[in-house]
Amino acid sequence: MTGAMAYRGPDGIAHHVQGAVGFGYCAMHAMAESHTASQPLLSADGTTMVVFDGYLANYDELRSDLLARGARLRSRADAELVLHAYAVWGANFARHCDGEFAAVLWDSRTREALLVRDHHGLRPLYWHFDGQVLLVASEIAAVLAALPEAPQPNFGYLAEIADGARYSDEETVWQGILRAPPAHALRVREGTATKERYWAVPSEVDIHYPRDEDYFEHYLALFKECVRRSARSDRPLACEVSGGLDSSSVYCLAHLLQREGHVPAPELRGYTLAGPEGTDADEIEFARAVGAHTGTAIGEYQLFRPPIEWFAARAADDCDLPPLPNAAMSITMDEAAARDGCRVNLNGIGGDQWLDGNHHYYGELFDRRAWGPLLACYRADVAGLGLAEASGLLARFGLGSLIAPRWRRALREVLRGGAADESCGPLLPHWRDEVAARKMRYEAGFPEDYRASYKLRKMAGWSRILDQANRQRARSGLEMRSPMMLRAFIEFSARTPEHMRLRGGVTKYIHRRALAGILPPLVEGRETKAEFSAAYTHLEPALLSAGEGDEVNSDSPLDPRGVAAVHQLYRDTAIDERGHGGIWGIYVTILTITLNCAMRKRNETMTEHSANLTAKTAYQRPELKVYGSVRNLTGGSSGSMNDGTGIFTIMMGMMSDPRAKENIVEVGRHPAGFGLYLFDYKAEFVAIGGAGRKFGVMADEVARIASEAVMVDADGYQRVDYAQLGIVLH
């Protein structure tokens, strides 16, 4: 399992087995504290074991609390604190933890496994349980590696994706492989799995100040502290600086903390993307303004815009949906930060979610009978939006809040003209019904009153996006951290009035006012948002051909006629009004089903060769045909030996990490099931691997089948011992 996600362990991979229980850990040390203890970590008496991914934002407070309770800490590692917190509070220990983490514990006394994710699911955790065997990992590919065969695709979940919906956060593209839910402890014992919620977003607005300035002061102090706590690292600290309000403010606050001597990292470095000049993806003017304002140099990198084949290869490697093109575009920037020695990468994710504001502030103020603030908001809206629009907002969200929720809902349906016609969507009729049923179950989880459910909805629908973002950074050698998603930040947002976030048509009102002077004026007053269709445009021909003809599998939820209609609607839409979500959802649905078919075929092939992992048979080296000279085969010089038969076997582990390669084309399959490729080494790796076209394998694929042939160097890159793969020269 660890071999299937070896890229998460640039600092080594370790295992510990207690009878039928085995734990593995892929180490990527991002903090000085993590060097002080090795994982998997056992309690002093050996009864409890933990693997922990992430960091604790309330590290100092939790450590002090545990010491005061008599804990004997053997190290300064975050995992050590988790182990002792479990000893004190049991399965409810996560109530006392803020941060970004996923943890798995095994208690041999109760024979119970405990799976815990942070409040927002900022670290991935997947699991499969058949009533007897529990499999848990940070990657779907790792869970699949331990299964005897690939499960069926989760067609209901794929139907959601094709339809652009996000109703089922705990599901994945595979039946039986689930996400551990955020803010929950999942307990597995005696053949049953139960989950318990340990945190929920506050529902009551109970932070009130007499003056706006008091809110600004509280917000700035809290935000600054969230950035400081997220910045803990013993390496240079990377920070994304898109030029938007959120990431720019994280960087500016980190820079301010650095000047004050309060950044728990040796150095701060900024990174930004330079979109095509003159397009809506070009934010470089704003990023440069941040650099000028702070007097720092911010590295500028072009968008990563790979061909469609790259996304298909990534889906095959991850055994999951490929990253969205407008997310993958940051890979050049991520890799630059990793090359500079960074391990932690701060971002502004969460700002749009928790600072967006909503005109329901009129209803809030009506409920509180806060006539003075209500009048002030109305005047601000008149000044910013005009009398007519402001009066309409007051009537709809203020007076309208006095109407019972069911009558408001009925009125909205009348004004919308009834339900939308979904007959032109990409799904077959019975799958449209399935998605509709999923939507009903999803909506049933929220209070009937929208104002009461508004905050809860902010927590939903994020799992897929966050998991993919985390995986992408991990593949680049980084740990993603989001100060504006910490529990303390969310709780402040949920507990303060809506009119502090939206007023007079000004979004993120409290944020702009609190950071006045800290942000450059150009960014502080920015009202535009970047638009990254540039990440999709070069993929359009391939996306629009997906699903035509025989490409739609008979098991697919897709309707070929519906797919064709969606594609045609896209072509007929003006270029600047096109949304890529529909055609991308269709493509990845087809890609996932195709991947499953390939995996099942590979399982059959491996069974025929007696090579499937569950059989535990010895790996047999197959002989392969001649592919050229040793240098051409490996991309560099190697040692060799004569085994007495006249066959020379490559012995030295060669650079086979896919992060070092580009222009990759599959040209065949190894009998064991992994691919054989032609490729070029990236410019920065030519000195190691050599220039020109090369032939070889991809280490991450080999790791899932023959992990003993893969090693991880001190630089975090994977190498493959070709001799163990039976690749020989006749």
C-alpha positions in Angstrom: 0.0 0.0 0.0 2.8 2.5 0.9 4.4 1.6 -2.4 1.3 2.9 -4.3 1.8 6.3 -2.7 5.6 6.3 -2.3 5.8 9.9 -3.6 4.3 10.9 -0.2 7.4 9.5 1.5 10.5 11.5 0.3 12.0 11.1 3.8 11.4 7.4 4.0 8.7 4.8 4.4 8.3 2.7 7.5 6.0 -0.1 8.7 5.0 -1.7 11.9 3.1 -5.0 12.3 1.3 -6.3 15.4 -0.2 -9.6 14.6 -3.0 -9.0 12.0 -2.6 -5.2 12.2 -0.1 -3.5 10.0 0.6 0.3 9.9 2.7 2.1 7.3 3.9 5.7 7.1 5.3 7.7 4.2 7.3 10.4 5.8 7.6 14.0 4.5 9.1 16.1 7.3 7.9 19.7 7.1 8.6 20.8 10.6 11.5 20.4 13.1 9.1 18.6 15.5 8.4 15.8 13.1 12.1 14.8 13.1 11.9 13.9 16.8 9.7 10.8 16.5 9.3 8.1 13.9 6.0 6.9 12.7 4.2 4.5 13.0 4.4 5.7 16.7 3.6 3.5 19.6 2.6 4.5 23.1 5.2 3.8 25.9 3.4 0.6 26.9 3.0 -0.6 23.3 -0.8 -0.8 23.5 -1.7 2.1 21.1 -0.3 2.9 17.7 -0.9 6.0 15.5 0.0 7.3 12.1 -0.7 11.0 11.7 -0.6 13.2 8.6 -0.7 17.0 9.0 -0.1 19.5 11.7 -1.8 20.9 14.8 -2.5 24.6 14.8 -3.1 24.6 18.5 0.2 22.7 19.1 1.4 25.0 22.0 -1.9 25.0 23.9 -2.4 21.3 23.5 1.1 20.4 24.6 0.8 22.6 27.7 -2.5 21.1 28.6 -1.2 17.6 28.3 1.9 18.3 30.4 -0.3 19.9 33.0 -2.3 16.6 33.1 0.9 14.7 33.8 1.7 13.4 30.3 5.2 12.2 29.8 6.1 13.3 26.3 9.0 11.5 24.7 9.3 13.8 21.7 8.0 17.2 20.3 6.2 15.5 17.4 2.6 16.4 16.6 1.9 12.7 16.5 3.1 12.3 20.1 0.5 14.9 21.2 -2.3 13.0 19.4 -1.2 9.7 21.0 -1.4 11.3 24.5 -4.6 13.2 23.7 -6.2 9.9 22.9 -5.0 8.5 26.2 -6.7 11.4 28.0 -9.9 11.9 26.0 -10.3 8.7 24.1 -12.2 8.8 20.8 -13.2 12.4 21.5 -9.7 13.7 21.5 -10.2 15.6 18.2 -12.5 18.0 19.9 -9.3 19.4 21.5 -7.4 19.7 18.2 -7.3 22.4 15.7 -5.3 22.1 12.5 -5.2 20.1 9.3 -4.8 16.4 9.9 -5.9 12.8 9.3 -5.0 10.1 11.9 -5.5 6.4 12.3 -5.1 4.8 15.8 -5.1 1.2 16.9 -5.9 0.3 20.5 -4.9 -3.3 21.1 -6.7 -3.3 24.5 -10.1 -2.7 23.0 -9.1 -4.0 19.5 -10.6 -0.9 18.0 -9.4 1.1 15.1 -10.1 4.9 15.1 -10.1 7.0 11.9 -10.2 10.8 12.5 -10.2 13.7 10.1 -10.0 17.4 10.9 -13.0 19.7 11.0 -13.0 20.4 7.2 -11.3 17.3 5.7 -8.1 19.2 4.8 -6.2 16.0 4.7 -7.4 13.0 2.7 -8.3 9.6 4.3 -10.0 6.8 2.4 -11.2 3.5 3.8 -12.7 0.1 2.8 -14.3 -2.3 5.2 -15.9 -5.6 4.3 -16.8 -6.6 7.8 -13.5 -8.4 8.3 -10.6 -6.5 6.8 -10.2 -2.7 7.2 -8.0 -0.9 4.7 -7.2 2.8 5.3 -4.9 5.1 3.3 -4.3 8.7 2.2 -4.7 7.6 -1.4 -7.3 5.6 -3.3 -4.5 3.9 -5.2 -3.1 2.5 -1.9 -6.5 1.0 -0.9 -6.9 -0.5 -4.4 -3.4 -2.0 -4.1 -4.5 -4.2 -1.2 -7.7 -5.4 -2.8 -7.7 -8.7 -4.7 -9.3 -7.0 -7.7 -10.5 -3.6 -8.8 -14.1 -2.8 -7.6 -16.9 -1.7 -9.9 -17.1 2.0 -10.7 -19.6 3.9 -8.5 -21.9 4.8 -11.3 -24.2 7.0 -9.1 -21.2 9.1 -8.1 -20.0 9.3 -11.7 -23.5 10.4 -12.7 -23.2 13.3 -10.2 -19.9 14.3 -11.7 -21.2 14.2 -15.3 -24.1 16.3 -14.2 -21.9 18.8 -12.4 -23.3 17.9 -8.9 -21.5 17.4 -5.6 -24.0 15.7 -3.3 -22.1 12.7 -1.9 -18.9 13.8 -0.2 -18.1 10.5 1.4 -18.3 8.5 -1.8 -15.5 8.0 -4.4 -15.5 6.8 -8.0 -15.2 3.2 -6.7 -17.9 1.1 -5.0 -16.9 0.3 -1.4 -14.1 2.8 -1.1 -15.2 5.8 1.0 -13.9 9.0 2.3 -13.7 9.3 6.1 -16.1 12.2 6.9 -14.6 15.5 8.1 -15.2 16.4 11.8 -16.0 12.8 12.6 -14.3 9.9 14.5 -14.9 6.6 12.7 -14.7 3.6 15.0 -14.2 0.1 13.7 -14.6 -2.8 16.1 -16.0 -6.3 16.1 -17.0 -6.2 12.5 -18.9 -2.9 12.7 -18.1 0.7 11.8 -19.7 3.6 13.5 -19.1 7.3 13.1 -19.5 10.1 15.7 -19.4 13.9 14.9 -17.1 15.8 17.2 -17.5 19.3 15.8 -20.1 21.4 13.9 -20.0 24.9 12.5 -21.5 27.3 15.1 -25.1 28.1 14.2 -25.6 31.2 16.5 -24.3 34.7 15.8 -23.1 35.6 19.2 -20.1 37.9 18.7 -21.4 41.5 18.7 -19.5 44.7 19.1 -20.7 48.3 19.3 -18.3 49.5 16.7 -17.1 48.2 13.3 -13.6 48.9 14.4 -13.9 46.4 17.1 -14.7 43.7 14.6 -11.8 44.8 12.4 -9.4 44.5 15.3 -10.6 41.1 16.4 -10.5 39.8 12.8 -7.0 41.0 12.1 -5.6 39.6 15.3 -7.3 36.2 14.6 -6.3 36.1 11.0 -2.7 37.0 11.8 -2.5 34.2 14.4 -4.0 31.7 11.9 -1.2 32.6 9.4 1.4 32.3 12.1 0.2 28.8 13.3 0.0 27.6 9.7 3.6 28.7 8.9 5.4 26.3 11.2 8.3 24.8 9.2 12.0 24.2 9.4 12.4 24.8 5.7 11.8 28.0 3.6 8.1 28.8 3.7 6.3 29.0 0.3 3.2 31.2 -0.2 1.0 31.4 -3.2 0.4 35.0 -4.3 -2.2 35.0 -7.0 -2.9 38.7 -6.6 -6.3 38.1 -5.3 -7.5 39.4 -1.9 -7.1 36.1 0.0 -3.7 34.7 -1.0 -2.2 38.2 -1.1 -3.4 38.9 2.4 -1.9 35.6 3.7 1.5 36.6 2.1 1.4 40.2 3.4 0.6 39.0 6.9 3.3 36.3 6.8 5.7 39.1 5.6 4.6 41.3 8.5 5.1 38.5 11.0 8.5 37.8 9.5 9.5 41.5 10.1 8.3 41.1 13.7 10.3 38.0 14.2 7.2 35.8 14.7 7.2 33.5 11.7 8.1 30.0 12.8 10.1 29.3 9.6 13.6 30.4 8.5 12.5 32.2 5.3 9.4 33.3 3.4 9.2 33.0 -0.4 6.3 34.1 -2.7 5.2 32.4 -5.9 2.7 33.5 -8.5 1.3 32.3 -11.9 1.6 34.5 -15.0 -1.5 33.8 -17.2 -1.6 34.6 -20.9 -1.1 38.4 -21.2 -4.3 40.3 -21.7 -6.6 37.5 -20.7 -8.7 37.2 -17.5 -6.2 34.7 -16.3 -3.5 37.4 -16.2 -3.2 38.6 -12.6 0.5 39.5 -12.7 -0.2 43.2 -12.2 -1.7 42.5 -8.8 1.0 40.0 -7.7 3.7 42.5 -8.6 1.9 45.1 -6.6 2.1 42.8 -3.6 5.8 42.3 -4.2 6.4 46.1 -4.5 4.4 46.8 -1.4 6.3 44.3 0.7 9.7 45.0 -0.9 10.1 41.3 -1.9 10.7 39.4 -5.1 7.8 37.1 -6.0 8.7 34.3 -8.4 6.6 34.3 -11.6 5.8 31.0 -13.5 3.7 30.2 -16.6 0.6 28.2 -16.4 1.1 24.4 -16.7 -1.1 23.4 -19.6 -0.4 19.8 -20.4 -2.1 17.8 -23.3 -5.1 15.6 -22.6 -2.9 12.5 -22.4 -1.3 13.9 -19.3 -4.7 13.9 -17.5 -5.4 10.4 -18.6 -2.0 9.2 -17.3 -2.6 11.0 -14.0 -6.0 9.4 -13.6 -4.4 6.0 -14.2 -1.6 6.6 -11.7 -4.0 7.9 -9.0 -6.8 5.5 -9.8 -9.1 8.5 -9.4 -10.4 11.5 -11.2 -7.6 13.6 -12.7 -7.0 17.1 -11.3 -9.0 19.9 -12.9 -7.0 21.8 -15.5 -7.5 25.1 -13.6 -5.9 23.3 -10.6 -3.1 21.5 -12.4 -2.0 24.8 -14.0 -0.1 25.6 -10.7 2.2 22.6 -11.0 5.1 24.6 -12.5 4.8 27.0 -9.5 4.6 24.1 -7.0 7.6 22.4 -8.4 9.6 25.6 -8.3 8.8 26.0 -4.6 9.9 22.4 -3.9 13.2 22.9 -5.8 13.8 26.0 -3.6 13.7 23.7 -0.6 10.2 24.5 0.6 8.0 21.9 2.1 5.0 24.0 3.3 2.9 26.0 0.9 0.4 28.5 2.3 -2.7 29.5 0.2 -5.8 31.6 0.4 -8.3 28.8 0.1 -11.4 29.5 2.2 -11.5 33.2 1.8 -14.3 33.1 -0.8 -16.1 30.6 1.3 -16.0 32.2 4.7 -15.8 35.9 3.8 -18.3 36.1 0.9 -21.2 37.6 2.8 -24.9 37.3 2.1 -27.8 39.7 1.9 -29.5 37.7 4.6 -28.0 40.2 7.0 -31.3 42.1 6.7 -33.1 39.1 8.2 -30.4 38.8 11.0 -30.9 42.5 11.9 -34.7 42.1 11.8 -34.5 39.2 14.2 -32.3 41.2 16.6 -34.4 44.3 16.3 -31.1 46.0 15.6 -32.6 49.0 13.9 -29.6 51.2 14.0 -27.2 48.8 12.2 -30.1 47.9 9.8 -30.5 51.5 8.8 -26.8 51.9 8.4 -26.7 48.8 6.0 -29.6 50.1 4.0 -27.9 53.5 3.6 -24.7 51.8 2.5 -26.6 49.7 0.0 -28.4 52.7 -1.4 -25.0 54.5 -1.8 -23.4 51.4 -3.4 -26.2 49.8 -5.3 -28.9 52.5 -5.9 -32.2 53.0 -4.2 -34.2 50.5 -6.3 -31.8 47.6 -5.7 -31.3 48.4 -2.1 -35.0 48.6 -1.4 -35.5 45.3 -3.2 -32.9 43.6 -1.0 -34.5 45.0 2.1 -37.9 43.7 1.1 -36.7 40.3 0.0 -34.2 39.5 2.8 -35.6 41.6 5.5 -39.4 41.7 5.3 -39.3 38.4 3.4 -37.6 36.7 6.4 -40.9 37.1 8.3 -42.6 34.6 5.9 -42.5 30.9 6.8 -39.8 28.9 5.0 -42.2 26.7 3.1 -44.1 29.6 1.7 -40.8 31.4 0.7 -39.8 28.2 -1.1 -43.1 28.0 -2.9 -42.8 31.7 -3.9 -39.3 31.1 -5.3 -40.6 28.2 -7.4 -43.3 30.4 -8.8 -40.9 33.2 -9.6 -38.5 30.7 -11.3 -41.4 29.3 -13.3 -41.2 25.8 -11.8 -38.4 23.2 -12.1 -35.8 23.5 -14.7 -36.0 21.2 -17.8 -33.1 18.6 -17.4 -34.0 16.6 -20.5 -31.0 18.0 -22.4 -28.5 16.8 -19.8 -25.9 14.1 -20.5 -27.5 11.3 -18.4 -29.8 8.5 -19.3 -33.3 8.9 -17.8 -32.9 6.5 -14.9 -29.6 8.1 -13.9 -31.2 11.5 -14.0 -33.7 10.0 -11.5 -30.8 8.7 -9.4 -29.1 12.1 -9.3 -32.4 13.7 -8.4 -32.8 11.2 -5.5 -29.3 11.9 -4.3 -30.1 15.6 -4.3 -33.2 15.0 -2.2 -31.1 13.1 0.3 -28.5 15.9 0.3 -31.1 18.6 0.9 -32.8 16.6 3.6 -29.6 17.0 5.6 -30.1 20.8 6.0 -32.6 22.8 7.9 -35.6 23.9 5.9 -34.8 27.6 6.5 -32.1 28.7 4.1 -30.6 31.1 6.7 -30.2 28.3 9.1 -28.6 26.0 6.5 -26.4 28.7 4.9 -23.3 28.0 7.1 -23.7 24.3 6.9 -23.8 24.4 3.1 -20.4 26.1 3.2 -18.9 22.9 4.6 -20.4 20.7 2.0 -19.1 19.7 -1.4 -15.4 20.3 -0.8 -14.0 16.8 -0.3 -13.1 16.1 -3.9 -11.5 19.5 -4.5 -9.4 19.4 -1.3 -8.3 15.8 -1.8 -7.1 16.6 -5.4 -5.3 19.7 -4.3 -3.6 17.9 -1.5 -2.5 15.1 -3.8 -1.2 17.5 -6.4 1.0 19.3 -3.9 2.2 16.0 -2.4 3.3 14.9 -5.8 5.3 18.0 -6.1 6.9 17.5 -2.7 4.8 20.1 -0.8 2.3 20.2 2.1 -0.6 22.4 1.4 -1.9 24.6 4.3 -4.9 26.9 4.4 -4.9 29.4 7.2 -8.4 30.6 6.2 -9.8 27.1 6.7 -8.6 26.6 10.3 -11.4 25.9 12.8 -10.8 29.2 14.7 -11.2 31.2 11.4 -14.4 29.4 10.5 -15.9 29.8 13.9 -15.2 33.6 13.9 -16.9 33.9 10.5 -19.9 31.8 11.6 -20.3 33.7 14.9 -20.2 37.3 13.5 -23.0 39.2 11.7 -23.3 38.9 7.9 -23.3 42.6 7.4 -19.6 42.6 8.4 -18.8 40.6 5.3 -21.0 42.3 2.7 -22.1 45.9 2.8 -23.0 48.4 0.1 -22.1 45.9 -2.6 -18.6 45.6 -1.2 -17.6 41.9 -0.7 -15.3 40.8 2.1 -16.0 44.1 3.8 -14.3 43.2 7.2 -11.3 41.7 5.4 -10.7 44.8 3.3 -11.1 47.2 6.2 -9.0 45.2 8.7 -6.1 44.8 6.2 -6.1 48.5 5.1 -2.5 49.5 4.8 -1.2 45.9 5.0 -2.4 45.1 1.5 -1.4 47.3 -1.4 -4.2 49.7 -2.4 -4.5 48.0 -5.8 -5.3 44.7 -4.2 -7.4 46.0 -1.3 -9.8 47.7 -3.7 -9.8 44.9 -6.3 -13.3 43.9 -7.4 -12.5 41.5 -10.2 -11.8 37.8 -10.1 -9.5 35.9 -12.4 -11.0 33.5 -14.9 -8.9 30.5 -16.0 -10.7 29.1 -19.1 -7.2 29.4 -20.6 -6.4 26.1 -18.8 -9.1 24.4 -20.8 -9.1 25.9 -24.3 -6.3 23.8 -25.7 -8.1 20.6 -24.5 -11.5 21.5 -26.2 -11.0 19.3 -29.3 -10.3 16.2 -27.1 -13.1 17.0 -24.6 -15.6 17.5 -27.4 -14.8 14.2 -29.0 -15.2 12.2 -25.7 -18.3 10.1 -25.7 -18.9 10.1 -29.4 -19.7 6.8 -31.1 -18.5 3.6 -29.3 -16.7 5.5 -26.5 -19.8 5.4 -24.2 -19.6 2.1 -22.3 -22.8 0.1 -22.0 -22.7 0.4 -18.2 -22.2 4.1 -18.3 -24.8 6.5 -16.9 -24.2 8.7 -20.0 -26.8 9.1 -22.8 -24.9 9.4 -26.1 -27.6 11.7 -27.5 -27.5 13.8 -24.4 -23.7 14.0 -24.5 -23.9 15.1 -28.2 -26.5 17.7 -27.2 -24.2 19.1 -24.4 -21.3 19.2 -26.8 -23.3 21.0 -29.4 -24.7 23.5 -26.9 -21.1 24.3 -25.9 -20.1 24.8 -29.5 -23.1 27.1 -30.0 -22.3 29.2 -27.0 -20.3 32.4 -27.4 -16.6 31.8 -26.5 -16.5 34.2 -23.6 -19.7 32.7 -22.1 -18.7 29.0 -22.2 -18.4 27.0 -19.1 -16.1 24.0 -19.2 -17.6 22.0 -16.3 -20.1 20.1 -18.4 -17.7 18.8 -21.1 -15.0 18.1 -18.4 -17.5 16.1 -16.3 -18.4 14.0 -19.3 -14.8 13.4 -20.2 -13.7 12.3 -16.7 -16.7 10.0 -16.3 -15.8 8.2 -19.5 -12.1 8.2 -18.5 -12.9 6.5 -15.1 -15.0 3.8 -16.7 -12.3 3.1 -19.2 -9.7 3.0 -16.5 -11.8 0.4 -14.6 -12.0 -1.8 -17.7 -8.3 -1.6 -18.1 -7.7 -2.4 -14.4 -9.9 -5.4 -14.6 -8.2 -6.6 -17.8 -4.9 -6.1 -16.1 -6.1 -8.2 -13.1 -7.0 -11.0 -15.5 -3.6 -10.8 -17.1 -1.8 -10.8 -13.7 -3.9 -13.8 -12.7 -2.8 -15.7 -15.8 0.8 -14.9 -14.9 0.2 -15.8 -11.2 1.3 -12.3 -10.3 -1.6 -10.8 -8.3 -0.7 -9.4 -5.0 -3.2 -11.3 -2.8 -1.7 -14.7 -3.9 1.5 -13.6 -2.2 3.5 -15.6 -4.8 7.1 -14.7 -5.5 7.7 -12.1 -8.2 9.0 -13.8 -11.3 11.4 -11.9 -13.6 10.1 -12.1 -17.2 12.6 -11.9 -20.1 11.9 -9.0 -22.4 12.9 -8.4 -26.0 15.7 -6.1 -27.0 15.0 -2.4 -26.6 18.4 -0.9 -27.5 21.6 -0.2 -25.7 21.9 0.0 -21.9 22.4 3.8 -22.1 19.3 4.3 -24.3 17.3 2.0 -22.0 18.0 3.8 -18.8 19.0 7.3 -19.8 22.4 7.1 -18.2 25.3 4.9 -17.4 24.9 1.9 -15.2 26.7 -1.0 -13.6 26.1 -4.4 -15.1 26.9 -8.0 -14.5 27.1 -11.2 -16.5 25.0 -13.9 -15.0 26.8 -16.7 -16.8 24.3 -17.0 -19.6 25.6 -14.1 -21.7 22.7 -11.9 -20.5 23.8 -8.6 -18.9 21.4 -7.4 -16.3 21.0 -3.7 -15.3 21.8 -3.3 -11.6 21.9 0.4 -10.7 18.6 2.1 -9.7 17.8 4.6 -12.4 15.8 7.9 -12.1 12.3 6.7 -12.9 10.3 9.3 -11.0 7.5 10.7 -13.3 8.1 14.2 -11.9 11.5 14.2 -13.7 10.0 13.4 -17.1 8.0 15.0 -19.8 6.6 14.2 -23.3 5.7 10.8 -22.0 4.2 8.3 -24.5 3.3 4.7 -23.6 4.7 2.2 -26.1 4.0 -1.1 -24.4 3.2 -3.0 -21.2 5.4 -5.0 -19.0 4.0 -8.6 -18.4 3.5 -7.7 -14.7 1.1 -4.9 -15.7 2.9 -1.6 -15.6 3.6 0.6 -18.6 6.7 0.9 -20.8 7.3 4.5 -22.0 9.3 6.8 -24.3 10.1 10.1 -22.6 12.4 13.1 -22.2 14.0 14.2 -19.0 13.0 17.7 -17.9 15.7 20.3 -18.4 16.7 20.3 -14.7 17.2 16.5 -14.8 19.2 16.2 -18.1 22.5 16.2 -16.1 21.3 13.1 -14.3 19.4 11.2 -17.0 20.9 12.6 -20.2 19.4 14.4 -23.1 17.4 12.9 -25.9 14.6 10.3 -26.1 14.6 7.7 -23.4 12.9 4.4 -22.7 11.8 3.1 -19.3 9.2 2.8 -16.7 7.4 5.0 -14.2 8.4 4.4 -10.6 4.9 5.0 -9.1 3.4 2.3 -11.4 6.1 -0.2 -10.5 5.7 0.5 -6.8 2.1 -0.8 -6.9 3.2 -4.1 -8.3 6.9 -4.7 -7.4 7.5 -2.2 -4.5 10.8 -4.0 -3.7 12.2 -2.6 -7.0 11.6 1.0 -6.0 13.8 3.2 -3.8 13.4 6.8 -2.6 16.5 8.9 -2.6 17.3 11.6 -0.1 16.2 14.2 -2.7 12.7 12.7 -2.5 12.8 11.2 -6.1 12.1 7.6 -6.9 14.5 5.3 -8.6 13.9 1.8 -10.0 16.2 -1.2 -10.0 15.6 -2.5 -13.5 17.3 -5.8 -12.6 14.4 -6.7 -10.3 12.0 -6.1 -13.2 13.7 -8.6 -15.4 14.6 -6.0 -18.0 17.7 -7.5 -19.6 19.8 -7.0 -22.7 20.2 -10.1 -25.0 
